[in-house]
Amino acid sequence: MEETLNWGIIGGARIAQEEFLPALHKSEKGEMRAIASKTRSADEYQDIPIFYSSYEELLEDRSIDVVYIALPNALHAEWALKAMEKGKHVLLEKPAGVSVQEVTDMKKAAEKNQVVVMEAFMHQFHKQHDVVKKLLQTNKLGEWKYFKAQFSFQLTNQKNIRLNKQLGGGALYDVGCYGIHTMNQLLEWKPEKVTTRGKLHDEVDVLSTSLFEDEKGRFAEIVASFDLPPVNQYEIICEKGSILLEHAYRPDASANGCGKITVKNQGGTIISAADIKDDAYVNEIEHIQASIRDNRSLKYTMADSEDVNLLVERAYQSLREQQTVNISF
């Protein structure tokens, strides 16, 4: 394969045009080749060489090495599988699937077709999380006891696909998965049970709170909402202090484009605070390209995606059944 990778986009979602494309243009090893959209026109993508009105046409384009899939949640697995069958590598918007089985099917397809596939939790490639991880590893604050993540914004358009059950809508799928990803990947934690309560609109959760717990008495609280004011942060409360990361999931959208880490001691006194700037989208693209070109290990594999999607699945089960659900990995 040539050193430069040709990318194709399937789907006309806002994130593809406003976040992914600018990041790809900054990449030295990636080129934008084509986009396929059923909801937009070629006039909207005049800076992209080729426009396809069908996804199948894009997948038949042999010049494309990697496909970025930015479709509604319920369509992720279908088109990721079709892309892999055509020998394409895949960067897949989160959530990878709307069931653990879908993620497992994609993991097997990647192995069968010898391609790279990764779920696009872009936030994990921002170096602020590495700072938090290293701080936890020093054990200066002791063992963590309580984790709380909130990702919320106010959704006013009642026709938004995030409110469409058939397309995989829901606050937990859309923004709650970020906090679940953090507790699973950054804390490397596998809880044993979850209790979720929430507010529904046409069978879609517009607000949910999930409380995960383990036998040691540690808890993680995940708040996801389309109703609450904009917040995207997490806090880790430890034996001897706490770590608060503001703008944890969209630092680029903060006032100064930075994430903010505040560390407090046991008495609540601030012992350190720092603004951290980075480009998570560019880092994500460079990471998967290095895996494809140089056979480097992925930071986040489809096996990890299975774990995260299992936690989301169990949280939704708890919400449906209105009872605590056990989790078995």
C-alpha positions in Angstrom: 0.0 0.0 0.0 1.2 3.5 -0.8 2.3 5.6 2.2 -0.5 8.1 1.7 -3.9 6.6 2.5 -7.0 7.6 0.5 -10.1 8.2 2.6 -13.8 7.9 1.8 -16.7 9.1 4.0 -20.1 7.4 4.2 -22.7 9.7 5.5 -23.4 13.4 5.6 -23.4 14.0 9.3 -22.3 17.3 10.7 -19.3 15.8 12.5 -17.9 14.5 9.2 -17.9 18.0 7.6 -17.1 20.1 10.6 -14.7 18.0 12.6 -13.3 15.0 10.6 -12.6 16.8 7.3 -10.6 19.7 8.8 -8.6 17.2 10.8 -7.9 15.0 7.8 -6.6 18.0 5.9 -4.0 18.5 8.6 -2.8 14.9 8.3 0.4 14.4 6.3 -0.4 10.8 5.5 -4.1 11.0 4.6 -6.0 12.3 1.6 -9.7 12.9 1.1 -10.8 11.0 -1.9 -14.6 10.7 -1.9 -17.8 11.1 0.0 -21.2 9.3 -0.3 -24.4 10.8 1.0 -28.0 10.2 0.4 -29.2 13.3 2.1 -26.8 16.0 0.7 -25.7 17.1 -2.7 -22.4 17.3 -4.5 -22.5 21.1 -4.3 -22.0 20.9 -0.6 -18.7 19.0 -1.0 -16.9 20.9 -3.8 -13.5 20.5 -2.0 -13.8 16.7 -2.2 -12.8 15.1 -5.5 -15.6 12.6 -5.9 -19.2 12.6 -4.8 -21.3 9.4 -4.8 -25.0 9.4 -4.3 -24.9 5.8 -3.0 -22.8 4.1 -0.4 -22.3 1.0 -2.6 -20.6 3.1 -5.3 -18.0 4.4 -2.8 -17.2 0.9 -1.6 -16.6 -0.2 -5.2 -14.0 2.5 -5.6 -10.7 0.6 -5.5 -8.7 3.8 -4.9 -10.2 4.2 -1.4 -8.2 2.6 1.4 -10.1 3.7 4.5 -13.7 4.5 5.1 -15.0 6.8 7.8 -18.6 5.9 8.7 -20.8 8.8 10.0 -24.2 7.3 9.7 -27.1 7.0 12.3 -26.2 4.5 15.0 -28.4 1.7 13.8 -26.6 1.7 10.4 -23.0 1.6 11.7 -22.6 -2.2 11.8 -24.3 -2.8 8.4 -22.0 -0.5 6.5 -18.9 -1.3 8.4 -19.3 -5.0 7.6 -19.9 -4.1 3.9 -16.8 -1.9 3.8 -14.6 -4.6 5.4 -15.9 -7.2 2.8 -14.5 -4.9 0.2 -11.2 -4.8 1.9 -11.5 -1.3 3.3 -10.2 -0.3 6.7 -12.8 1.4 8.9 -13.0 4.3 11.3 -16.5 4.0 12.8 -18.4 6.6 14.7 -19.4 5.7 18.2 -21.3 3.8 19.3 -19.9 1.0 17.1 -23.1 -0.8 17.3 -26.5 -1.0 19.0 -25.7 -4.4 20.5 -22.7 -6.4 21.6 -23.4 -8.9 18.9 -23.0 -6.3 16.2 -19.6 -5.3 17.6 -18.5 -9.0 17.8 -19.6 -9.5 14.2 -17.4 -6.5 13.2 -14.4 -7.8 15.2 -14.7 -11.1 13.4 -15.0 -9.5 10.0 -11.9 -7.4 10.6 -9.9 -10.5 11.4 -11.3 -12.4 8.4 -10.6 -9.6 5.9 -7.3 -8.6 7.6 -8.3 -4.9 7.9 -8.2 -2.4 10.7 -11.4 -1.2 12.3 -11.7 1.2 15.2 -14.6 2.9 17.1 -14.1 6.7 16.9 -14.1 7.8 20.6 -11.9 10.7 19.5 -11.7 12.2 23.0 -9.3 9.5 24.2 -6.6 10.8 21.9 -6.5 14.1 23.7 -3.4 14.2 25.9 -5.3 15.6 28.9 -6.5 12.0 29.6 -2.9 10.8 29.6 -2.2 13.4 32.3 -5.1 12.1 34.4 -4.0 8.5 33.9 -0.4 9.3 35.0 -1.7 11.1 38.1 -3.7 8.1 39.1 -0.8 5.8 38.6 1.4 7.8 41.0 -1.2 6.8 43.7 -0.6 10.2 45.4 -4.4 10.6 45.8 -4.9 6.9 46.8 -7.4 4.5 45.4 -10.3 6.0 43.5 -13.7 5.5 45.2 -16.3 7.4 43.1 -16.4 8.4 39.4 -18.9 10.8 38.0 -19.2 11.8 34.3 -21.8 14.1 32.8 -22.3 14.8 29.1 -25.4 16.9 28.3 -26.8 19.5 26.0 -30.2 20.8 25.1 -31.7 19.3 22.0 -34.5 21.4 20.6 -35.2 19.9 17.2 -37.8 17.2 17.8 -37.0 15.7 14.3 -33.3 15.1 15.2 -32.2 11.5 14.5 -31.0 11.3 18.1 -34.7 11.0 19.0 -35.5 8.2 16.5 -35.6 4.8 18.1 -35.3 3.0 14.8 -32.1 4.8 14.0 -30.5 4.0 17.4 -31.4 7.3 19.1 -31.0 8.0 22.8 -28.9 10.1 25.2 -27.1 7.0 26.6 -26.1 5.9 23.1 -25.2 9.5 22.0 -23.4 11.0 25.0 -23.6 8.6 27.9 -21.2 6.2 26.1 -18.4 8.7 26.6 -18.5 8.4 30.4 -18.9 4.6 30.2 -15.9 4.5 27.9 -13.8 6.6 30.4 -14.6 4.4 33.4 -13.8 1.3 31.3 -10.7 2.5 29.6 -9.1 5.1 31.8 -10.0 3.5 35.2 -9.7 0.0 33.6 -12.8 -0.9 35.7 -15.2 -3.8 35.2 -18.3 -3.1 37.4 -20.6 -5.9 38.5 -24.0 -4.3 38.4 -25.8 -1.2 37.1 -29.0 0.6 38.0 -30.3 3.1 35.4 -33.2 5.5 35.7 -34.3 8.1 33.2 -36.8 10.2 31.2 -38.2 8.9 28.0 -39.6 10.6 24.9 -41.3 8.3 22.4 -39.4 5.4 23.8 -36.1 7.2 23.5 -34.1 8.3 26.6 -33.6 12.0 26.7 -32.1 11.9 30.2 -30.6 9.0 32.1 -28.5 8.4 35.1 -26.6 5.1 35.4 -25.0 3.9 38.7 -22.4 1.2 38.3 -20.9 -0.6 41.3 -18.6 -3.4 42.3 -18.0 -5.6 45.3 -15.4 -3.2 46.8 -18.0 -0.5 47.2 -16.8 1.7 44.3 -19.3 3.5 42.2 -19.5 5.3 38.8 -22.3 7.7 38.0 -23.0 8.4 34.3 -25.3 11.2 33.5 -26.5 11.6 29.8 -29.0 14.2 28.7 -30.6 16.0 25.8 -32.5 18.2 28.4 -29.8 19.6 30.7 -27.5 22.6 30.0 -24.2 21.9 28.2 -21.7 20.1 30.4 -19.0 17.6 29.4 -16.8 16.6 32.3 -15.8 13.9 34.7 -14.6 13.8 38.3 -12.6 11.1 40.0 -12.9 11.2 43.8 -10.1 9.3 45.6 -9.1 8.5 49.1 -6.9 11.6 49.5 -8.4 14.1 47.0 -10.0 14.5 43.6 -9.4 15.1 39.9 -11.9 17.2 37.9 -11.5 17.3 34.1 -13.7 20.0 32.6 -14.4 19.9 28.9 -13.4 16.3 29.0 -15.1 15.2 25.8 -15.2 18.4 23.7 -12.3 20.5 24.8 -12.2 22.0 21.3 -15.6 23.6 22.0 -14.5 25.3 25.3 -13.9 29.1 25.5 -10.1 28.7 25.0 -10.1 25.4 23.2 -8.5 23.6 26.1 -9.4 21.0 28.6 -9.0 22.0 32.3 -7.6 19.7 35.0 -8.1 20.7 38.6 -6.6 18.5 41.4 -7.6 19.0 45.0 -6.4 17.4 48.2 -8.4 15.7 50.9 -9.4 19.0 52.4 -10.7 20.4 49.1 -7.7 22.8 48.6 -6.6 23.1 45.0 -3.0 21.7 44.7 -2.7 22.0 40.9 -4.7 23.3 37.9 -3.8 23.3 34.2 -5.3 24.1 30.8 -4.3 21.5 28.2 -4.6 22.1 24.4 -4.4 19.3 21.8 -6.2 18.2 18.7 -7.9 14.9 19.4 -9.4 14.5 15.9 -6.0 14.8 14.2 -4.4 12.4 16.8 -7.2 9.9 16.1 -6.6 10.0 12.4 -2.9 9.7 12.7 -3.3 6.8 15.1 -5.4 4.6 12.9 -3.3 5.5 9.9 -0.1 4.4 11.7 -1.9 1.1 12.6 -2.8 0.5 8.9 0.6 1.6 7.4 3.0 0.4 10.1 1.0 -2.4 11.7 1.1 -0.6 15.1 -1.2 -1.8 17.8 -4.4 0.2 18.3 -4.9 2.0 21.5 -8.6 1.0 21.5 -9.6 -2.3 19.9 -12.9 -3.9 19.0 -12.5 -6.2 22.0 -12.5 -3.0 24.1 -15.6 -1.8 22.1 -17.3 -5.1 23.1 -16.8 -4.3 26.8 -18.0 -0.7 26.4 -21.0 -1.7 24.3 -21.8 -4.4 26.9 -22.0 -1.8 29.6 -24.2 0.4 27.5 -26.4 -2.6 26.7 -26.8 -3.5 30.4 -27.6 0.1 31.3 -30.4 0.1 28.8 -31.6 -3.2 30.1 -31.8 -1.7 33.6 -33.7 1.3 32.3 -36.2 -0.9 30.5 -36.8 -3.3 33.3 -36.6 -0.7 36.1 -34.3 -2.8 38.2 -30.6 -3.4 39.0 -28.9 -5.6 36.3 -25.9 -7.8 36.9 -22.9 -7.5 34.5 -20.8 -10.4 33.4 -17.9 -9.9 31.0 
